[in-house]
Amino acid sequence: MLVKTRGIVLNHIKYRETSIIARVYTEALGVQSYVVNGVRKKGPGSRIALFQPFTLLEMVVYTSAKGGLTRISEFKSAHPFSSVPFDIRKSSILLFLSEMVSRTIKEEEENPVLFHFLYNAIIFFDEQEQGFENFHLLFLLQLSYHLGFGPGSGAEIVEQVAFSSNAQSATSAPTVLALQAHEHLFNLLLGEAKPGVVPNGRVRRELLDILIRYYQLHVDRLGEIKSLAVLSEVLSE
């Protein structure tokens, strides 16, 4: 059976000589994995660029009652990026966020509200010309509500992280007072935050570290976020 749907590429792995297995969050079918033939072949026929993290696609896909791997019959870009491929800061942010989404969204069923949030956020980010340094923080805060553990305040984030068993046992964890110093910034981000609300890259990294710890409390086996080191380096200023 063929289904027409929009999709958000989460990641892909190499498969055989010229193909890939792409993991895609689809509007109609939730998270699915597809074999895509021939997209890695050399020369002008290569279409691997369409399967970079958070690329937006229009697809016609095969479905199977047995589940498992299927194939994409047709695909094309649903929104060609105007800025992301040409800005290392933007591409690093989307790489990080795609990894976070890939690790937190597992459902193999449609969720139109969540899909539309992700789809529209990606387009909005691509169209922003400046003041996007905090986008990943705002995105993760908003995503947490769609996942069912959105905080009511900055204090709620900080208290859960500060008094978790992992934080209490880790000698390198920030002190409770150090964490509480960021409550007001989280409150601002939860409200209508202006671009300059986070003063510098160091504070931005500290806020992100707290947010990732917060996610780890609510998402089973979140694991190591491999793209975090690159993001931290790119947004260090």
C-alpha positions in Angstrom: 0.0 0.0 0.0 1.2 3.5 -0.9 0.8 6.5 1.4 1.5 10.1 0.6 3.0 12.0 3.6 5.3 14.8 4.7 8.4 13.8 6.6 11.2 15.1 8.8 14.5 13.3 8.4 16.1 12.4 11.7 19.2 10.6 10.6 20.5 8.0 8.2 23.1 5.2 8.0 24.9 3.8 5.0 23.4 0.6 3.5 25.2 -1.4 0.9 27.2 0.5 -1.7 25.0 3.4 -2.7 21.9 3.2 -0.5 20.9 4.3 3.0 18.5 3.5 5.7 16.8 6.7 6.7 14.9 7.3 9.9 12.1 9.7 9.3 9.4 11.2 11.4 6.3 11.2 9.2 3.1 13.1 9.4 0.9 10.1 8.6 2.8 7.2 10.2 5.0 8.5 13.0 8.6 7.3 13.2 9.5 5.0 10.3 12.7 3.6 8.8 13.1 3.4 5.0 15.6 1.9 2.6 16.4 4.5 0.0 18.3 3.1 -3.0 21.0 4.9 -5.0 21.1 8.2 -3.2 24.8 7.9 -2.4 26.0 7.2 -5.9 28.7 9.6 -7.2 28.0 12.3 -9.7 25.1 14.6 -10.4 22.5 11.9 -9.6 23.3 11.8 -5.9 20.4 13.0 -3.7 22.0 12.4 -0.3 21.6 16.1 0.6 17.9 15.5 0.9 18.5 13.1 3.9 20.5 15.4 6.1 19.1 15.9 9.6 15.8 17.8 9.8 15.4 18.1 6.0 11.7 18.4 5.2 10.4 16.0 2.6 7.2 15.2 0.6 7.1 11.5 0.1 5.1 8.6 -1.2 6.0 5.5 0.9 5.2 1.9 1.0 3.6 0.5 4.2 3.5 -3.0 5.5 1.1 -4.6 8.0 4.1 -6.6 9.3 6.0 -3.4 10.1 9.8 -3.2 9.8 11.8 -1.7 6.9 9.9 -0.5 3.9 10.9 1.8 0.9 10.2 5.2 -0.3 8.6 5.3 -3.8 9.0 9.0 -4.4 10.5 11.9 -2.5 11.3 15.6 -3.0 12.2 18.6 -0.8 9.1 20.1 0.9 11.1 23.3 1.9 14.5 23.9 0.4 16.6 25.5 3.1 17.7 29.1 2.4 20.2 29.5 5.2 20.9 26.3 7.2 23.4 24.7 4.7 25.4 27.9 4.5 25.7 28.7 8.2 27.8 26.4 10.5 26.0 27.7 13.6 22.6 26.8 12.2 23.6 23.5 10.8 25.1 22.5 14.1 22.0 23.5 16.0 19.8 21.4 13.7 22.2 18.5 13.9 22.0 18.6 17.7 18.2 19.0 17.8 17.6 16.2 15.3 19.6 13.9 17.6 17.6 15.0 20.6 14.3 14.4 18.7 15.5 11.1 17.4 16.3 9.9 21.0 13.1 11.2 22.5 10.4 10.4 20.0 9.9 6.7 19.4 6.2 6.4 18.5 5.2 4.6 15.3 1.8 6.4 15.0 0.7 9.7 13.8 0.8 12.8 16.1 -0.2 15.8 14.0 0.2 18.3 16.8 3.8 17.2 17.5 4.6 16.9 13.8 3.3 20.4 13.0 5.3 21.9 15.9 8.5 20.3 14.6 7.9 21.1 10.9 6.9 24.8 11.6 9.8 25.3 14.0 12.4 24.1 11.5 11.0 26.5 8.8 10.9 29.4 11.3 14.6 28.7 12.2 15.7 28.5 8.6 14.1 31.9 7.9 15.6 33.7 10.9 18.4 36.0 9.9 19.7 36.8 13.3 19.0 36.4 17.0 18.8 32.6 16.8 21.5 31.6 19.3 19.0 30.5 21.9 16.7 28.7 19.5 17.8 25.2 20.7 17.0 26.2 24.3 13.5 27.4 23.3 12.9 24.4 21.1 13.8 21.9 23.9 11.6 23.8 26.4 8.6 23.7 23.9 9.2 20.1 22.9 9.1 19.0 26.6 5.4 20.0 26.7 4.6 17.9 23.6 6.4 15.0 25.3 4.4 15.4 28.5 6.9 16.8 31.0 6.9 20.5 30.3 7.9 22.6 33.3 5.7 25.2 35.0 8.6 27.4 35.9 12.4 27.7 35.9 12.3 26.6 39.6 10.7 23.3 38.6 13.5 22.6 36.1 16.3 23.5 38.6 14.8 21.7 41.6 14.3 18.5 39.7 17.8 18.5 38.4 19.4 19.7 41.6 17.8 17.1 43.8 17.9 14.1 41.5 19.7 11.1 42.7 22.2 11.4 39.8 23.1 15.0 40.7 23.5 14.2 44.4 25.9 11.4 43.7 28.0 13.2 41.0 31.0 15.0 42.4 31.3 17.2 39.3 27.7 18.3 39.3 27.0 22.0 39.8 25.9 23.0 43.3 22.3 23.7 44.1 23.1 27.4 44.4 24.8 27.5 41.0 21.8 25.8 39.4 19.3 28.2 41.2 21.2 31.2 39.7 19.7 30.2 36.3 16.0 30.1 37.4 15.2 33.6 36.2 16.7 32.9 32.8 14.5 29.8 32.4 11.5 31.9 33.4 12.4 34.4 30.7 12.8 31.7 28.1 9.5 30.2 29.1 7.9 33.6 28.5 8.4 35.8 25.5 12.2 35.9 25.6 14.1 38.5 23.6 17.1 37.3 21.6 19.6 38.8 24.1 18.1 37.3 27.2 21.1 34.9 27.6 24.2 37.1 28.1 26.9 34.9 26.6 28.0 31.5 25.3 29.1 30.2 28.7 25.7 30.8 30.3 24.1 29.3 27.2 26.1 26.1 27.6 25.2 26.0 31.4 21.5 26.3 30.6 21.7 23.6 27.9 23.5 21.3 30.3 20.7 21.8 32.8 18.1 21.1 30.2 19.7 17.9 29.0 19.9 16.7 32.6 16.2 17.6 32.9 15.5 15.5 29.8 17.5 12.6 31.2 15.2 12.5 34.2 12.1 12.1 32.0 13.4 10.2 28.9 14.5 6.6 29.5 18.0 5.8 28.1 18.5 9.2 26.5 22.2 8.4 26.4 25.1 10.5 25.2 24.3 13.3 22.8 27.2 13.0 20.3 26.6 16.3 18.6 26.7 18.3 21.8 30.4 18.8 21.7 30.3 20.3 18.2 27.4 22.6 19.2 29.2 23.8 22.3 32.3 24.6 20.2 30.3 26.5 17.5 28.2 28.5 19.9 31.1 29.2 22.4 31.1 33.0 21.9 
